[in-house]
Amino acid sequence: MKACLLVVAKAPVAGLAKTRLGRVVGDRAGARIAAAALLDTLDAVRATPGTIPVVAMTGRVDAAERSDELAEALSRCTVIPQRGTGLGDRLANAHLDVAAGFAGVPVFQIGMDTPQLRPEILTAALAALDDDDTDAVLGPATDGGWWGLGLRSPDAATVLRSVPMSRGDTGMRTLLGLRGAGLRVCQLLTLSDVDTVPVALRVAGMVPGSRFADAVASLKLAGAAR
């Protein structure tokens, strides 16, 4: 199945990206981790067969950590600006904007907080979305949110406008909203978003040799986890 892989991302600028992590390790260190996570995510997306990589971006890439690497990676994707007031609004609009450019193509949306994503995980999510009995797929996150949302129809993303984001019940509210709209939803495996030092250390251990693992190791975060 041909599909768009949509990455919703914020430019990893110190003080603006990964601020929760930055409160512990410092703003620039948090932004460096965010940059590594985004670069690894873009690698996984571009390596997933039969997909169109699209990035909905906000913020100034030229002011970000690893800006040159990011600019090069983004040059190999279709980049669109985020638009809207709240996060739910921006997510819904991103789905609609992708559909305007790639009509009739299903969209699977992820963020930049799960650098443990690999092409095989994304391929499995797309295969689930391709099932005749499925209208949407949702990947829950361990913090109560979600890491991935796939939709056959972009119009279904409008349910996100009324879902409170960044809360412990965001995932459940999203699931209920999708089902309330009459969609048949398949739930994917649960992954961890990287927002805290303990999670960053755990995820880094899952992806040895990655940019993300190297960024975490370079900051010697083990002491900050206590």
Backbone as a ProteinNet text record, in pm:
[ID]
protein_1_A
[PRIMARY]
MKACLLVVAKAPVAGLAKTRLGRVVGDRAGARIAAAALLDTLDAVRATPGTIPVVAMTGRVDAAERSDELAEALSRCTVIPQRGTGLGDRLANAHLDVAAGFAGVPVFQIGMDTPQLRPEILTAALAALDDDDTDAVLGPATDGGWWGLGLRSPDAATVLRSVPMSRGDTGMRTLLGLRGAGLRVCQLLTLSDVDTVPVALRVAGMVPGSRFADAVASLKLAGAAR
[TERTIARY]
84.1	0	87.7	60.6	128.3	68.5	151.4	101.9	199	146.7	231.1	269.8	396.2	442.9	464.4	380.6	379.8	447.7	555.1	625.8	588.1	528.6	495.5	608.3	680.5	805.3	818.4	894.2	931.5	1082.7	1127.8	1271.3	1337.6	1442.3	1505.5	1592.8	1525.7	1593	1597.4	1711.3	1727	1622.6	1556.1	1454.6	1315.5	1305.5	1176.1	1137.7	1235.1	1209.4	1254.9	1177.8	1208.9	1233.6	1142.8	1161.7	1151.1	1068.1	1058.7	1190.7	1251.3	1383	1487.5	1473.3	1569.9	1576	1465.5	1467.5	1562.3	1590.4	1680.3	1823	1838.2	1971.9	2022.1	1938.4	1974.7	1907.3	1873.4	1798.3	1872.2	2001.2	2073.3	2089.7	2114.7	2126.7	1994.9	1883.6	1753.6	1730.2	1771.8	1755.1	1844.9	1963.4	2052	1990.4	1929.4	1861.9	1744.7	1670.6	1558.1	1605.1	1717.3	1769.5	1809	1874.7	1914.6	1792.6	1689.9	1567.6	1500.4	1495.1	1432.1	1510.1	1641.5	1722.8	1706.1	1704.4	1684.5	1544.8	1446.3	1309.3	1300	1361.9	1358.8	1429.8	1536.7	1603.8	1509.3	1438	1345.6	1233.3	1182	1073.8	1120.7	1236.1	1283.9	1321.5	1351.8	1390.1	1271.1	1150.6	1030.7	982.2	979.1	946.6	804.9	790.5	659.5	588.4	663	600.6	650.3	571.6	605.3	635.1	759.4	792	750	669.6	623.2	650.6	697.7	724.6	644.3	560.6	491	576.1	640.1	742.6	698.2	739.5	725.7	859.1	888.5	1014.1	1121.8	1230.8	1339.7	1447	1456	1557.3	1697.4	1712.9	1846.1	1896.5	1806.6	1847	1855	1832.7	1824.9	1961.6	1969.6	2087.6	2097.5	2220	2247.3	2169.2	2165.7	2083.3	2123.2	2252.3	2294.6	2247.6	2262.2	2216.8	2065.1	1994.8	1849.6	1806.3	1870.9	1835.4	1856	1963.9	1990.7	1886.2	1851.3	1751.3	1614.5	1579.7	1449.4	1440.9	1555.2	1554.9	1509	1511.7	1468.5	1325.5	1255.6	1114.5	1032	902.2	811.4	785.4	816.1	801.6	687.1	595.9	482.9	483.2	433.8	429.1	310.4	329.2	215.9	128.8	-1	-90.6	-201.2	-245	-348.4	-306.2	-397.4	-369.9	-316.4	-394.2	-348.5	-290.7	-234.6	-172	-273.9	-391.5	-492.1	-530.8	-540.8	-571.9	-461.4	-335.9	-223.6	-215.4	-243.8	-239.8	-348.2	-469.5	-579.1	-549.5	-497.8	-465.9	-354.7	-258	-148.8	-201.7	-294.9	-355.3	-426.1	-501	-573.3	-477	-369.3	-273	-199.5	-167.8	-105.2	-201.9	-328.3	-427.8	-445.4	-430	-442.4	-330.8	-214.7	-102.4	-94.1	-151.3	-143.8	-283	-371.4	-511.6	-528.2	-614	-647.1	-544.8	-438.6	-332.2	-350.4	-354.2	-364.2	-243.8	-264.2	-159	-136	-9.6	27.9	116.6	70.3	138.6	211.6	334.7	414.3	474	538	608.4	758.4	833	979	1025.2	932.5	961.1	987	985.4	1004.3	1117.3	1242.5	1354.2	1381.1	1310.1	1323.2	1243.5	1167.8	1094	1191.5	1151.9	1230	1138.4	1193.3	1109	1012.6	1056	967.1	845.4	861.7	747.2	650.5	704.4	620	551.1	622.7	563.4	448.1	464.7	358.3	236	259.7	147.8	71.1	143	77.1	1.6	57.1	-12.4	-143.9	-142.8	-265.6	-367.7	-321.1	-411.6	-471.3	-400.5	-444.9	-550.6	-574.1	-673.4	-812.8	-889.5	-1022.6	-1116.9	-1089.4	-1176.9	-1129.3	-1036.7	-975.9	-988.1	-1029.8	-1034.4	-922.2	-872.5	-769.6	-684.4	-560.3	-472.7	-418.2	-401.8	-355.4	-249.7	-134.7	-25.8	-19.9	-59.9	-58.4	83.5	99.1	226.5	213.6	325.1	322.9	279.5	290	250.8	102.7	28.4	-114	-150.5	-51.1	-75.5	-72.9	-31.1	-13.1	104.1	168.3	287	259.5	149.4	121.4	-27.5	-70.4	-210.3	-217.2	-282.1	-299.9	-446.1	-474.5	-611.9	-624.1	-728.3	-756.8	-814.2	-895.5	-955.9	-905.6	-849.7	-797.4	-905.6	-1028.1	-1136.6	-1155.6	-1117.7	-1133.9	-1045.6	-940.2	-849.6	-916.3	-1033.7	-1101.3	-1134.8	-1143.1	-1172.4	-1062	-941.8	-829.4	-847.7	-927.5	-946	-1010	-1085.8	-1154.4	-1090.8	-975.6	-907.2	-801.5	-807.2	-701	-569.1	-465.5	-336.9	-242.4	-138.9	-32.5	-87.3	-181.5	-238.5	-233.9	-253.8	-251.4	-367	-471.6	-585.6	-600.2	-497.5	-506.3	-526.4	-454.3	-467.5	-608	-662	-796.7	-900.7	-886	-981.2	-974.3	-854.5	-840.4	-907.9	-886	-948.3	-1101	-1152.9	-1297.6	-1353.1	-1277.4	-1320.9	-1328.6	-1228.4	-1227.4	-1343.3	-1360.6	-1470.9	-1606.3	-1613.9	-1738	-1774	-1673.2	-1697.1	-1730.2	-1743.5	-1781.2	-1666.6	-1541.8	-1426	-1391	-1347.7	-1297.6	-1147.4	-1108	-971.6	-894	-776.2	-682.8	-574.6	-552.8	-448.2	-315.1	-209.6	-75.5	-0.8	125.5	205.8	228.4	254	278	426.2	456.8	594.1	605.4	728.4	753.7	797.3	727.3	775.2	889.9	988.8	1103.9	1078.5	1042.8	1019.4	1094.5	1149	1219.9	1354.7	1443.8	1576.4	1568.4	1492.2	1486.1	1439.2	1339.7	1292	1397.9	1466.1	1572.5	1680.6	1717.7	1818.8	1769.1	1644.2	1589	1580	1529.6	1515.7	1652.4	1749	1884.2	1941.4	1908.9	1955.6	1894.1	1781	1712.1	1768.7	1840.5	1888.4	2037.9	2121	2264.9	2321.7	2413	2475.4	2397.9	2278.3	2198.6	2247.5	2205.7	2237.9	2181.3	2058.3	1994.1	2073.9	2114.9	2192.2	2324	2387.8	2514.2	2492.6	2382.1	2354.2	2328.8	2253.7	2226.1	2354.1	2435.4	2560.4	2656.1	2660.4	2754.8	2721.6	2596.3	2555.3	2571.3	2608.8	2630.5	2511	2395.6	2269.7	2238.1	2318.7	2281.8	2259.6	2342.1	2324.6	2199	2157.7	2037.5	1910.7	1920.4	1800.9	1753.4	1837	1799.5	1720.4
-120	0	125.2	214.9	343.5	429.8	492.3	574.7	687.4	793.9	903.2	875.7	889.9	889.6	1035.3	1081.8	1222.4	1238	1312.7	1343	1484.6	1497.8	1629.6	1668.1	1773.7	1803.2	1950.5	1973.1	2108.1	2121.8	2230.6	2252.4	2244.9	2163.3	2144.7	2263.2	2369.5	2491.7	2492	2525.7	2526.5	2616.5	2562.6	2637.5	2626	2567.7	2553.8	2408.8	2319.7	2178.1	2096	1991.9	1902.8	1982.5	2073.7	2160.8	2084.3	1981.3	1902.3	1833.6	1777.1	1715.8	1822.4	1936.8	2045.1	2101.2	2092.3	2141	2060.3	1938.3	1850.9	1857.3	1852.1	1840.7	1971.3	2073.3	2199.4	2211.8	2334.3	2356.4	2309	2339.8	2300.8	2150	2086.5	1940.6	1876.3	1929.2	1877.1	1891.7	2004.9	2027.5	1935	1905.3	1812	1673	1630.9	1501.5	1502.3	1612.8	1624.6	1617.9	1683.3	1681.9	1540.4	1469.3	1331.9	1244.2	1262.5	1183.8	1210.9	1337.2	1372	1314.7	1324.5	1270.5	1119.3	1048.9	903.9	869.8	948.9	925.7	944.9	1049.4	1073.9	962.6	908.7	795	675.9	646.8	533	553.3	675.6	706	688.6	744.2	736.2	594	510.5	371.6	277.1	328.2	244	233.4	113.6	98.7	143.7	197.2	229	343.5	435.6	545.4	680.3	782.8	920.8	995.1	1041.5	1111.3	1257.8	1296.6	1434.8	1481	1603.6	1660.3	1788.6	1792.5	1916	1982.2	2090.8	2151	2285.4	2310.4	2442.9	2482.3	2611.1	2658.8	2678	2741.2	2775.4	2667.6	2595.8	2490.8	2551.4	2672.7	2733.1	2770.9	2778.2	2809.5	2685.2	2568.9	2444.1	2381.3	2291.1	2206.7	2117.7	2091.9	2006.8	2056.5	2187	2248.2	2203.9	2189.2	2149.7	2008.2	1917.1	1779.6	1775.3	1852.8	1855.5	1911.8	2017.5	2077.3	1977.2	1901.2	1801.8	1690.8	1643.4	1536.7	1584.7	1706.2	1760.5	1785.8	1808.7	1833.9	1710.7	1595	1471.3	1434.2	1527.9	1507.6	1623.6	1602.7	1713.6	1781.4	1909.1	1982.4	2081.4	2076.7	2169.7	2240	2362.2	2431.2	2382.4	2379.4	2352.9	2478.4	2457.4	2571.3	2534.5	2634.6	2611.9	2668.1	2668	2726.9	2624.3	2523.9	2421.2	2302	2205.9	2089.2	2005.9	1983.6	1905.2	1967.6	2098.9	2173.4	2154.6	2164	2150.2	2009.3	1908.8	1771.1	1747.7	1792.9	1775.1	1846.4	1967.4	2042.8	1976.7	1917.2	1849.6	1734	1657.2	1548	1602.8	1710	1768.7	1825.2	1887.2	1945.6	1837.9	1726.6	1615.5	1560	1545.6	1493	1584.2	1715.3	1809.3	1789	1747.6	1725.4	1584.8	1489.5	1348.3	1286.7	1326.1	1286.8	1135.3	1083.8	942.1	851.2	906.9	825.9	823.8	706.6	701	769.3	817.1	888.5	822.4	795.8	750.4	857.1	914.8	1028.8	987.7	1034.6	1012.1	1145.2	1143.7	1261.6	1239.6	1316.1	1303.9	1255	1195.2	1156.5	1007.7	930.7	785.7	742.5	773.5	740.6	590.9	509.4	364.8	308.4	392.8	348	296.7	188.1	129.1	103.7	90.1	68.2	-48.5	-155.8	-271.6	-240	-151.8	-110.8	-28.2	62.2	145.9	62.4	-33.6	-121.4	-201.3	-251.1	-327.1	-238.7	-113.2	-21	4.1	19.8	43.7	-79.9	-197.8	-321.1	-332.6	-293.3	-296.2	-198.6	-80.7	19.6	-27.2	-114.5	-163.9	-273.5	-321.2	-426.7	-376.5	-461	-420.6	-386.7	-439	-414.7	-299	-219.1	-112.3	22	122.4	259.7	345.7	306.2	384.8	292.3	331.6	261.1	362.8	320.4	410	338.5	402.7	346.5	413.1	345	406.1	426.5	526.1	553.5	520.6	488.1	446.5	557.2	682.5	793.8	829	748.9	774.5	848.3	892.4	957.1	855.8	898.5	806	852.7	754.2	785.7	783.5	720.7	711.2	702.9	766.2	763.1	750	643.8	623.3	633.3	703.1	723.4	698.9	627.5	611.1	740	808.7	934.4	1049.3	1155.3	1267.2	1341.7	1334.5	1404	1352.6	1227.4	1169	1238.1	1306.3	1374.1	1489.4	1530.5	1641.7	1610.8	1482.4	1447.8	1497.2	1516	1559.6	1701.6	1779.4	1919.1	1929.4	1828.4	1833.2	1743.1	1684.3	1597.1	1677.6	1684.1	1751.2	1676.4	1747.5	1686	1693.2	1607.9	1605.6	1578.7	1485	1445.4	1294.2	1247.1	1104.1	1028.7	1099.4	1033.5	1069.4	1130.4	1171.3	1050.4	943.4	825	767.6	753.4	697.5	789.8	920	1014.6	1012.6	995.3	986.2	859.7	749	623.4	634.4	691.5	706.7	801	907.5	1000.9	935.2	854.6	785.4	686.9	608.8	512.5	582.9	696.2	772.2	826.9	844.5	890.9	775.1	655.6	539.2	466.3	497	433.4	301.9	207.3	79.4	97.4	89.2	124.5	-0.4	-14.9	-119.9	-55.1	-109.6	-55.9	-125.7	-47.1	-96	-122.7	-162.1	-185.2	-55	-67.7	48.2	83	211.7	261.2	374.2	410.3	518	644.9	755.1	886.2	927.9	996.3	1039.2	1179.3	1186.6	1315.7	1330	1219.4	1222.6	1153.4	1178.1	1116.6	964.3	906.5	759.9	697.5	759.3	705.1	722.9	837	858.9	751.8	718.4	615	479.1	447.7	317.4	305.5	410.2	405.8	402	475.3	473	331.7	256.9	119.4	27.8	69.2	-10.3	13	125	160.8	193.7	97.8	125.7	165.3	261.5	307.1	412.8	445.8	549.1	687.7	789.8	926.8	954.8	906.3	930.6	867.8	743.8	677	749.6	794.3	867	999.9	1069.1	1197.7	1179.1	1076.6	1048.7	1011.2	926	883	999.5	1091.7	1203.2	1296.3	1293.5	1383.7	1321.2	1192.8	1122.7	1144.9	1096.2	1123.4	1030.3	927.8	828.8	892.9	989.6	1055.5	1137.6	1195.8	1278.9	1196.8	1064.6	981.2	956	982.5	953.7	1070.1
0	0	0	-93.1	-94.2	15.8	96.7	206.9	234.5	295.6	343.4	488.4	517.8	655.8	695.3	785.1	825.3	961	964	1088.9	1131.1	1248.6	1303.3	1398	1364.4	1434.3	1470	1576.1	1617.8	1602.5	1543.8	1529.5	1667	1681.2	1812.1	1853.1	1890.7	1935.3	2087.3	2143.8	2289.6	2354.9	2455.2	2526.9	2467.7	2346.5	2280.5	2255	2248.9	2223.9	2344.1	2375.3	2487.3	2615.6	2645.2	2761.6	2893.2	2897.4	3021.3	3050.6	2948.9	2964.3	2990.7	2923.8	2939.1	3079.3	3153.5	3292	3379.5	3337.8	3414.7	3361.3	3228.5	3169.7	3109.4	3106.3	3042.4	2906.8	2870.8	2747.4	2623.1	2615.5	2494.2	2486.2	2599.3	2599.9	2558.9	2609	2569.3	2420.2	2364.6	2221.6	2139.2	2190	2119.4	2113.7	2224.1	2225.8	2128.2	2125.2	2032.1	1887.4	1857.5	1720.7	1679.9	1770.3	1740.5	1717.8	1801.1	1786.7	1652.6	1612.8	1486	1368.1	1371.7	1262.7	1250.1	1363	1358.4	1306.4	1347.4	1300.1	1149.4	1098.7	954	877.4	933.8	870.8	859	968.9	969	868.3	861	767.6	623.3	591.4	453.2	413.9	512.2	482.9	477	498.9	495	351	295	152.4	118.5	-2.4	-56.1	11.8	70	143.1	92.8	121.9	87.1	217.1	238.2	363.3	359.6	458.3	470	612.7	627.6	760	776.5	880.2	917.6	1025.6	992	1076.9	1132.2	1255.3	1312.5	1373.9	1374.4	1430.8	1324.8	1367.1	1275.4	1275.1	1165	1153.2	1155.8	1101.8	1098.4	1236.9	1335.5	1472.7	1560.4	1501.2	1576.8	1596.7	1692.5	1706.3	1582.3	1536.8	1420.5	1298.4	1283.5	1179.4	1039	1012.5	878.3	845.4	941.8	919.8	899.9	979.1	966.8	832.3	789.2	660.2	547	554.3	450.5	453.7	573.7	585.8	538.2	574.2	534.9	384.8	321	176.1	98.6	163	98.1	135.8	198.9	235	179.9	171.5	146.7	280.2	290.6	417.1	404.4	501.3	504.7	640.2	647.4	777	859.3	989.8	1077	1083.1	1098.3	1112	1210.6	1286.1	1385.8	1520.1	1613.7	1744.7	1843.4	1877	1969.2	1895.2	1971.7	1910	1832.6	1890.8	1821.1	1688.4	1688.1	1566.1	1462.1	1505.6	1412.3	1354.8	1438.1	1390	1285	1315.4	1220.1	1088.7	1097.2	975.9	895.7	965.3	895.1	811	866.6	788.9	665.1	682	569.5	465	509.4	416.4	336.9	403.4	330.9	226.4	266.4	172.6	51.6	72.7	-39.5	-141.4	-93.2	-184.4	-238.4	-165.4	-204.5	-189.8	-277.1	-266.4	-273	-185.1	-186.5	-123.3	-65.4	-5.8	145.8	209.1	355.4	421.7	542.7	615.3	750.3	780.8	913.9	975.4	1085.4	1148.4	1275.5	1288.1	1407.8	1451.4	1568.8	1616.5	1609.4	1687.4	1691.1	1827.2	1903.9	2042.2	2059.1	1950.6	1959.7	1866.4	1901.5	1812.7	1802.6	1881.3	1869.8	1752.6	1683.6	1565.7	1460.2	1396.3	1289.2	1169.7	1049.5	931.9	947.5	1015.3	1028.8	1115.7	1215	1297.6	1214.5	1134.6	1049.6	942	886.6	786	844.7	966.6	1032.1	1058	1096.5	1119.4	990.1	881.1	752.4	705.3	733.4	696.8	773.4	901.4	980.6	925.2	880.8	824	691.8	622.9	492.6	503.8	625.5	645.1	608.3	542	496.1	611	729.7	845	932.2	882.7	962.5	892.4	968.2	917.3	973.9	1090.6	1159	1244.6	1266.8	1360.8	1459.7	1584.3	1690.5	1773.6	1787	1866.8	2002.6	2110	2242.3	2296	2380.4	2447.3	2595.3	2656.9	2796.6	2891.2	2847.7	2935.5	2923.5	2847.9	2831.9	2704.4	2630.2	2501.6	2388.9	2272.8	2160.3	2074.7	2009.1	1930.2	1780.2	1738.4	1596.2	1569	1460.6	1419.5	1268.2	1222.8	1080.6	1042.5	933.5	889.7	739.7	701.9	559.8	501	581	536.5	622	563.2	641.6	717.7	669.5	738.5	880.4	905	1038.3	1141.3	1096.6	1189.7	1261.7	1216.1	1281.7	1427.1	1464.1	1604	1696.7	1643.5	1726.1	1777.5	1710.4	1751	1889.7	1929.1	2058.3	2163.1	2131.9	2227.9	2304	2437.1	2513.5	2495	2460.2	2430.9	2551.4	2544.5	2645.9	2785	2793	2920.6	2932.9	3053.8	3076.7	3015	2973.5	2910.2	2762.6	2704.3	2564.2	2472.1	2497.7	2413.7	2418.3	2538.5	2552.1	2489.2	2510.8	2451.6	2298.2	2245	2099.8	2048	2116.3	2076.7	2080.5	2188.1	2200	2093.4	2063.5	1960.3	1823.6	1791	1662.4	1652.9	1759.8	1759.4	1760.3	1829.7	1831.3	1695.2	1609.2	1472.6	1378.5	1436.7	1357.1	1291.9	1334	1272.3	1341.3	1261.5	1313.6	1339.1	1465.1	1505.9	1548.1	1492.9	1534.5	1619.7	1739.6	1826.6	1798.7	1792.6	1764.3	1894.4	1883	2001.9	2078.9	2207	2293.4	2293.5	2276.1	2279.9	2381.8	2415	2510.7	2440.2	2466.4	2424	2516.1	2459.4	2538.3	2593.1	2720.5	2785.3	2916.8	2967.6	3095.2	3080.5	3175.6	3171.6	3181.3	3273.6	3278.6	3147.7	3084	2956.5	2848.3	2847.4	2749.4	2761.2	2883.8	2904.6	2858	2888.4	2849.5	2697.7	2631.9	2486.7	2419.7	2473.6	2417	2419.1	2524.4	2532.4	2428.6	2373.5	2271.7	2132.5	2114.2	1980	1984.4	2026.1	2033.2	1897.7	1899.9	1776.5	1702.1	1749.7	1684.8	1727	1655.6	1696.2	1834.8	1855.9	1984.4	2098.5	2083.3	2187.4	2212.5	2104.6	2119.5	2191.2	2160	2224.9	2373	2407.9	2549.4	2621.7	2560.2	2623.6	2644.8	2549	2557.8	2673.9	2719.3	2829.2	2966.1	2967.3	3095	3187.3	3144.1	3211.8	3328	3348	3449.7	3586.7	3623.6	3753	3759.9	3646.6	3644.9	3654.9	3635.8	3641.2	3781.3	3880.4	4018.7	4078.6
[MASK]
++++++++++++++++++++++++++++++++++++++++++++++++++++++++++++++++++++++++++++++++++++++++++++++++++++++++++++++++++++++++++++++++++++++++++++++++++++++++++++++++++++++++++++++++++++++++++++++++++++++++++++++++++++++++++++++++++

